Amino acid sequence: MKLIGIIFGIFLLINPITAQVVSPDRETKTIDQSIFGLGFSAGVASGFGLSFRHHLPGDVSYQVVGGVIKADREVLYNIGGEFQYDFIRGESIRFFGGSALGVFYKGKSGHNDLRAPLRFGLGVGCEYSHGSPLHISSELLFTYFSNGDVLPLPQISLHYYFF
């Protein structure tokens, strides 16, 4: 958790945000073509690892995440996805609502040691870019675990967009 905070803090120091008052009708941008992004994502609801994001024309986007780690004969892997709906989209910032679903596995040869391998999240997020194709996003999702627990947990991702 500290590492995520440090990375986010460094990104904000490198790219200082300048505050300007702009009327919302002039700031809102519309996507009229598909935009694709590749990067990394880390979250308890949608998963960790390599990520592919696709912004469809309009206000909808989706993301697919997958990752594998193997250490000491134990495997940890996940696959997940996320659906996002834009509330506000400006030149450098985007606010959205999101829902995520992920399946997680940890263990040796066919036995999952996780008590709650299925997770579902629902919440809000923000994506920031300083005029470059590199975008960082963070989210706060209320995450439901298949054992019945519900926790508000963060997610973070870094994507390079192909315009």
VEXLO-298874 format. One line per 5 residues: their letters; for each residue x negated, y, z negated of N, C-alpha, C, O, CB. Coordinates in steps of 0.02 Angstrom, whole numbers. Glycine has a CB too. Example, Ala and Ser with C-alpha at 12.3 -4.5 7.8 and 13.67 -1.06 7.14 Angstrom:
as	-660,-284,-390,-615,-225,-390,-660,-165,-390,-712,-166,-423,-565,-224,-452; -642,-112,-354,-684,-53,-357,-645,2,-394,-670,57,-402,-704,-30,-286
END
This chain:
mklig	-41,-59,0,0,0,0,-44,62,0,-28,112,33,47,0,-60; -100,61,-38,-146,117,-38,-175,129,31,-182,186,53,-202,106,-89; -191,75,66,-221,79,133,-175,115,181,-197,156,221,-239,10,159; -110,99,178,-62,132,222,-60,207,207,-58,247,253,8,101,214; -60,225,143,-60,295,124,-122,332,147,-119,389,168,-54,301,50
iifgi	-180,299,142,-243,330,164,-243,340,239,-263,394,262,-303,286,143; -222,291,277,-220,296,350,-173,352,371,-190,392,415,-199,230,383; -114,355,341,-66,407,357,-93,476,339,-84,524,377,0,395,321; -127,482,281,-157,546,260,-212,569,308,-215,628,324,-185,539,190; -254,524,330,-308,541,377,-278,565,443,-302,614,472,-354,481,390
fllin	-226,531,466,-194,551,529,-166,622,523,-171,661,570,-138,502,547; -136,638,465,-108,704,457,-162,757,450,-152,814,472,-64,706,395; -220,740,421,-275,788,417,-307,802,484,-326,859,499,-328,763,368; -313,750,526,-343,758,592,-298,799,637,-322,841,676,-358,690,623; -233,788,633,-185,822,676,-140,867,633,-85,846,615,-142,771,715
pitaq	-163,928,616,-121,970,573,-56,989,608,-54,1004,668,-159,1033,552; -3,988,570,63,1005,596,73,1080,589,63,1108,535,119,965,560; 93,1112,644,108,1183,641,183,1191,638,219,1162,678,78,1221,702; 206,1230,590,278,1238,580,303,1297,621,276,1352,618,295,1249,505; 355,1284,659,388,1337,698,463,1327,694,487,1270,690,364,1335,773
vvspd	498,1381,693,571,1377,692,595,1379,765,584,1428,800,602,1435,650; 628,1325,785,654,1320,853,726,1297,848,742,1253,809,612,1271,897; 769,1327,888,839,1305,886,843,1234,913,809,1216,961,885,1353,927; 885,1192,881,888,1121,900,905,1109,974,881,1060,1002,938,1086,859; 945,1152,1006,963,1139,1075,903,1148,1122,902,1117,1175,1019,1186,1097
retkt	854,1188,1104,794,1195,1146,742,1143,1130,699,1129,1172,765,1265,1137; 744,1113,1070,693,1066,1050,708,994,1071,662,956,1085,684,1068,976; 770,975,1074,789,907,1089,768,887,1160,780,924,1207,864,897,1080; 737,829,1166,715,803,1230,754,740,1247,773,702,1202,639,789,1229; 766,729,1310,801,670,1333,754,627,1373,714,651,1413,863,690,1376
idqsi	758,561,1362,718,514,1400,761,490,1459,814,461,1449,694,454,1356; 736,503,1520,775,483,1579,743,425,1616,766,406,1670,783,542,1626; 690,396,1588,658,337,1617,633,292,1562,627,314,1504,601,358,1665; 618,230,1577,591,184,1527,519,202,1509,479,220,1553,594,112,1553; 504,197,1445,436,210,1421,415,149,1381,453,124,1339,432,276,1377
fglgf	354,124,1393,328,64,1360,269,82,1316,229,125,1332,308,12,1412; 264,47,1259,209,58,1214,181,-7,1187,219,-55,1175,231,102,1156; 115,-10,1177,81,-67,1147,44,-42,1085,18,14,1085,33,-101,1196; 41,-84,1033,6,-63,974,9,-115,919,14,-175,931,33,2,949; 5,-89,857,6,-131,798,61,-107,752,76,-48,748,-63,-129,762
sagva	91,-154,716,145,-138,670,135,-180,607,110,-236,609,214,-152,701; 154,-151,549,150,-186,486,212,-169,445,224,-111,428,85,-168,447; 250,-220,429,310,-210,389,335,-276,361,322,-329,388,364,-177,430; 371,-271,306,397,-330,273,459,-356,308,474,-416,305,412,-315,200; 495,-312,342,557,-334,376,543,-360,447,564,-416,463,606,-277,379
sgfgl	509,-321,488,498,-342,558,434,-381,569,427,-414,620,499,-282,602; 387,-377,523,326,-416,529,264,-375,539,267,-313,540,332,-464,585; 207,-409,548,143,-378,557,111,-405,620,126,-461,641,97,-389,496; 67,-366,651,30,-390,708,38,-347,769,54,-288,765,50,-460,724; 27,-378,827,34,-343,891,107,-326,903,152,-363,885,6,-386,948
sfrhh	117,-269,934,185,-244,943,195,-216,1013,150,-185,1042,200,-191,890; 253,-228,1040,275,-200,1104,338,-160,1092,386,-186,1063,286,-257,1157; 339,-97,1114,398,-55,1105,421,-30,1174,381,-12,1216,383,6,1058; 487,-30,1183,517,-9,1247,572,41,1231,623,24,1201,546,-70,1287; 562,103,1254,614,155,1249,654,152,1313,628,164,1368,583,227,1238
lpgdv	717,136,1307,761,135,1364,783,207,1380,779,250,1336,823,90,1351; 806,221,1441,832,288,1454,890,303,1406,936,263,1399,856,294,1528; 887,360,1374,937,378,1325,908,377,1255,851,397,1244,997,331,1330; 948,354,1207,930,358,1136,912,291,1104,904,289,1043,986,388,1098; 905,238,1142,895,171,1114,826,145,1131,800,156,1186,949,123,1141
syqvv	795,110,1083,732,76,1095,731,11,1054,768,3,1007,671,121,1077; 687,-34,1074,677,-96,1036,603,-110,1032,563,-84,1070,715,-155,1069; 585,-153,984,515,-170,971,512,-244,955,555,-271,920,485,-126,913; 460,-277,979,447,-347,964,378,-351,932,330,-322,956,450,-392,1029; 374,-388,875,312,-392,836,295,-465,823,340,-506,811,319,-353,769
ggvik	231,-481,826,209,-549,809,137,-550,788,96,-512,813,219,-596,869; 121,-593,740,52,-598,716,38,-665,684,84,-698,658,38,-543,668; -26,-686,685,-48,-749,655,-114,-737,618,-159,-704,644,-57,-804,709; -118,-764,557,-181,-763,519,-191,-833,491,-145,-863,464,-180,-709,461; -252,-860,499,-267,-926,471,-328,-920,427,-381,-896,449,-278,-978,527
adrev	-322,-943,365,-377,-942,317,-372,-1002,271,-319,-1015,243,-378,-876,277; -427,-1038,263,-430,-1096,217,-373,-1146,229,-339,-1166,182,-427,-1072,145; -364,-1165,291,-314,-1215,311,-242,-1194,299,-196,-1234,308,-327,-1279,274; -232,-1132,280,-164,-1105,274,-152,-1057,331,-196,-1019,351,-153,-1071,205; -92,-1058,357,-73,-1015,412,-19,-967,388,27,-987,352,-49,-1057,474
lynig	-26,-904,407,25,-854,394,43,-824,462,1,-794,495,1,-798,343; 106,-832,482,126,-802,545,197,-775,539,234,-793,493,122,-853,603; 215,-733,586,282,-704,587,298,-683,658,255,-672,700,288,-645,539; 362,-678,669,388,-649,731,450,-609,711,491,-631,671,404,-705,786; 456,-551,741,512,-508,722,529,-459,777,494,-453,827,497,-472,658
gefqy	581,-423,765,603,-372,812,637,-316,776,656,-321,718,649,-402,864; 645,-262,813,676,-203,784,716,-166,837,696,-162,895,623,-157,752; 772,-138,817,815,-97,859,814,-27,830,821,-19,769,888,-126,864; 805,25,872,802,94,848,850,137,888,857,129,949,730,122,853; 884,183,853,928,231,885,906,301,864,902,316,805,1003,218,864
dfirg	891,344,913,865,411,900,920,457,876,973,463,907,832,439,962; 907,491,820,951,544,795,928,611,823,968,650,849,952,546,718; 863,625,818,833,688,842,768,671,876,727,632,850,822,738,783; 757,699,936,694,689,972,669,756,995,703,791,1033,704,639,1032; 610,776,973,579,838,993,515,826,1032,502,769,1053,564,882,932
esirf	476,878,1042,413,873,1079,363,825,1045,332,784,1078,380,942,1087; 357,831,978,306,792,943,334,747,888,296,709,858,255,837,914; 398,750,874,426,710,819,493,680,840,531,709,878,433,753,755; 507,622,813,569,587,827,595,556,763,557,521,728,560,532,882; 658,569,745,691,537,688,740,486,714,777,500,761,726,590,642
fggsa	741,427,683,783,373,709,810,330,652,782,329,597,745,330,759; 862,295,667,887,242,624,864,176,652,859,167,712,965,244,618; 850,129,608,824,65,632,851,5,594,869,10,535,750,65,629; 853,-51,629,868,-115,597,816,-165,621,797,-165,680,942,-139,614; 794,-207,576,740,-255,591,759,-324,567,796,-332,518,674,-232,560
lgvfy	732,-374,601,741,-444,582,674,-479,591,642,-471,643,798,-478,624; 653,-519,542,590,-554,547,594,-623,515,631,-634,467,535,-514,515; 555,-669,542,547,-736,515,474,-746,499,430,-734,541,573,-792,566; 459,-767,436,391,-773,411,377,-845,391,421,-881,369,380,-725,352; 313,-864,397,291,-932,378,224,-927,344,179,-891,366,287,-979,440
kgksg	216,-964,289,151,-970,255,146,-1040,228,191,-1064,192,144,-916,197; 91,-1074,244,82,-1141,217,38,-1185,260,3,-1161,305,148,-1174,209; 39,-1249,243,0,-1299,279,47,-1346,316,99,-1366,289,-46,-1339,230; 30,-1363,375,63,-1413,419,136,-1426,405,154,-1479,377,26,-1476,413; 179,-1380,424,250,-1392,423,287,-1376,359,349,-1381,359,262,-1461,439
hndlr	255,-1357,305,289,-1341,243,283,-1266,228,228,-1241,216,260,-1382,184; 339,-1230,230,339,-1159,218,340,-1145,143,387,-1166,109,400,-1125,254; 289,-1112,118,283,-1097,46,321,-1034,26,325,-1019,-34,211,-1090,27; 347,-996,73,383,-935,56,453,-951,32,488,-993,60,386,-888,117; 475,-916,-21,542,-926,-48,594,-892,-3,652,-914,-1,547,-899,-119
aplrf	574,-839,31,621,-801,73,590,-788,142,565,-733,154,640,-734,39; 591,-837,187,559,-828,252,597,-784,301,568,-760,349,548,-895,282; 662,-774,290,702,-733,335,716,-666,302,736,-663,244,769,-769,353; 704,-611,340,713,-544,313,750,-500,363,741,-505,423,645,-513,295; 792,-456,336,830,-409,376,824,-340,344,833,-334,283,905,-431,383
glgvg	810,-289,384,802,-221,357,846,-172,394,861,-180,453,731,-200,361; 866,-119,358,908,-66,385,887,-1,352,884,3,291,984,-81,374; 873,51,393,851,114,364,836,167,416,863,166,471,791,104,321; 792,213,398,774,270,441,699,273,450,660,245,411,801,336,412; 679,309,503,607,316,517,592,380,553,636,417,574,583,257,557
ceysh	527,393,560,502,453,593,441,434,635,398,396,611,485,509,541; 437,460,695,380,448,739,348,515,755,383,564,770,401,410,804; 281,517,753,245,580,763,191,571,816,157,519,818,215,605,697; 183,622,857,130,624,907,106,696,913,146,742,908,153,596,976; 42,705,922,14,773,929,-3,786,1002,-58,809,1017,-48,781,883
gsplh	44,772,1046,34,786,1117,-6,733,1155,-21,743,1213,0,850,1125; -22,678,1122,-60,625,1156,-14,564,1162,39,561,1131,-125,608,1116; -34,515,1201,7,454,1207,3,409,1145,38,359,1142,-15,415,1268; -38,427,1096,-44,388,1034,7,414,984,6,473,965,-116,393,1005; 53,370,961,107,389,916,102,347,852,88,287,855,176,380,949
issel	114,378,795,117,343,731,188,349,705,219,402,708,65,371,680; 214,295,678,282,298,651,283,264,583,246,217,569,332,265,699; 327,289,540,337,260,474,412,255,463,452,295,488,303,302,418; 431,204,424,501,191,411,511,172,339,465,148,306,527,136,458; 570,182,315,591,157,250,654,116,262,707,143,278,604,215,198
lftyf	648,51,254,703,5,267,724,-29,202,682,-53,164,683,-47,321; 789,-32,191,814,-74,137,812,-145,164,850,-163,209,887,-52,114; 769,-185,135,754,-252,161,789,-305,120,781,-309,59,678,-264,163; 828,-347,154,862,-404,123,820,-467,136,804,-483,193,935,-412,151; 802,-501,82,765,-564,86,816,-622,81,867,-615,48,711,-569,30
sngdv	801,-678,114,849,-733,116,860,-766,48,904,-808,41,825,-785,165; 821,-748,-4,834,-773,-71,881,-727,-110,896,-740,-168,768,-781,-109; 904,-672,-78,953,-628,-109,925,-562,-133,964,-518,-151,983,-662,-166; 860,-552,-134,830,-489,-156,840,-435,-103,839,-449,-43,755,-498,-170; 850,-373,-125,854,-315,-81,807,-261,-110,815,-241,-167,928,-288,-75
lplpq	759,-239,-69,710,-189,-91,701,-135,-38,702,-151,22,643,-222,-107; 692,-72,-57,674,-21,-8,599,-24,5,559,-10,-40,695,51,-32; 579,-43,65,508,-54,80,487,-16,143,527,-8,189,493,-129,88; 424,7,145,401,45,203,376,0,259,360,-58,248,345,92,182; 373,29,318,342,-2,376,303,53,411,321,111,407,395,-35,424
islhy	250,34,446,209,82,482,187,50,547,176,-10,551,148,106,440; 180,91,599,156,65,663,119,119,701,128,179,690,214,37,705; 76,96,746,36,140,788,42,112,859,24,55,872,-39,143,764; 66,154,906,77,132,975,45,180,1025,42,240,1014,152,125,990; 21,151,1079,-3,190,1136,50,184,1190,66,129,1212,-74,166,1161
yff	78,241,1212,132,241,1261,107,251,1332,60,289,1344,183,295,1244; 138,215,1378,123,221,1449,181,260,1480,235,233,1489,114,151,1483; 169,323,1498,221,366,1525,224,361,1600,265,393,1632,209,439,1504
END
